[in-house]
Amino acid sequence: MSGKDFDVAKNIKMTENLQCQMLAAVSQFFTAMQDNATKGEKTEILADLEIVMYLLAARMGISKESLDQKAATKLKLGLLQEERPEWKTSLLELHRELGQKM
């Protein structure tokens, strides 16, 4: 096995590991919600999800900035399509926060 083949295999294994971590964190979050976990415990799990998401994106060649840009674009579209005011307020707030990062 050449060095390049080893790198590809290693990258695939790392990507699969990150996918498993993401799935485990989502499961952990739903369990925490069901168990009425504290805000701190839920924040911890969501932070883990965010980290895994950015690491997984990086493994696929997607930068954090590109991911944030795509999210901002989707939020803008969501704002145009959303009819419920409570959702519009939340989407607008998140869109502003993402816009400040860029």
C-alpha positions in Angstrom: 0.0 0.0 0.0 1.4 3.4 -1.0 1.5 6.4 1.2 -1.3 8.1 -0.8 -3.5 5.0 -0.4 -2.8 5.0 3.3 -3.8 8.7 3.5 -7.1 8.1 1.6 -7.9 5.1 3.9 -7.0 7.2 7.0 -9.2 10.1 5.8 -12.2 7.7 5.2 -11.8 6.2 8.6 -11.6 9.6 10.3 -14.7 10.8 8.3 -16.6 7.7 9.4 -15.6 8.3 13.0 -16.8 11.9 12.8 -20.1 10.7 11.4 -20.5 8.3 14.3 -19.6 11.0 16.8 -22.3 13.3 15.2 -24.9 10.6 15.4 -24.0 9.8 19.0 -24.2 13.5 19.9 -27.6 13.9 18.3 -28.9 10.8 20.2 -27.4 12.2 23.4 -29.1 15.5 22.8 -32.5 13.8 22.3 -32.0 11.8 25.5 -31.0 15.0 27.3 -34.2 16.7 26.1 -36.3 13.7 27.2 -34.6 13.7 30.6 -35.1 17.4 31.1 -31.3 18.0 31.3 -30.0 21.3 32.5 -29.3 24.2 30.0 -25.6 23.6 30.7 -25.8 19.9 29.8 -27.7 20.7 26.6 -25.2 23.5 25.7 -22.3 21.0 26.1 -23.9 18.5 23.7 -24.7 21.2 21.1 -21.2 22.5 21.3 -19.9 19.0 20.7 -22.2 18.8 17.6 -20.9 22.1 16.3 -17.3 21.0 16.7 -18.0 17.7 14.9 -19.9 19.5 12.2 -17.0 21.8 11.4 -14.5 19.0 11.6 -16.6 16.9 9.2 -17.0 19.8 6.8 -13.2 20.4 6.8 -12.6 16.7 6.0 -14.8 17.2 3.0 -13.0 20.3 1.9 -15.6 22.8 3.1 -14.3 25.7 5.1 -16.0 27.1 8.2 -16.5 30.3 6.3 -18.2 28.5 3.4 -20.5 26.7 5.8 -21.4 29.9 7.6 -22.0 31.6 4.2 -24.3 28.8 3.0 -26.2 28.9 6.3 -26.7 32.7 6.0 -28.0 32.2 2.4 -30.4 29.5 3.6 -31.5 31.7 6.5 -32.2 34.6 4.1 -34.3 32.2 1.9 -36.1 30.9 5.1 -36.9 34.5 6.1 -38.6 35.1 2.7 -40.6 31.8 2.9 -41.5 31.7 6.6 -45.0 33.0 7.6 -44.9 32.5 11.4 -43.6 35.6 13.1 -42.0 33.7 16.0 -39.9 31.7 13.5 -39.1 34.8 11.4 -37.7 36.6 14.5 -35.5 33.6 15.4 -34.3 33.3 11.8 -33.6 37.0 11.5 -31.6 37.0 14.8 -29.4 34.1 13.6 -28.9 35.6 10.2 -27.7 38.8 11.8 -25.3 36.9 14.1 -23.9 35.0 11.1 -23.5 38.2 9.2 -21.4 39.8 12.0 -19.0 36.8 11.9 -18.3 37.3 8.2 
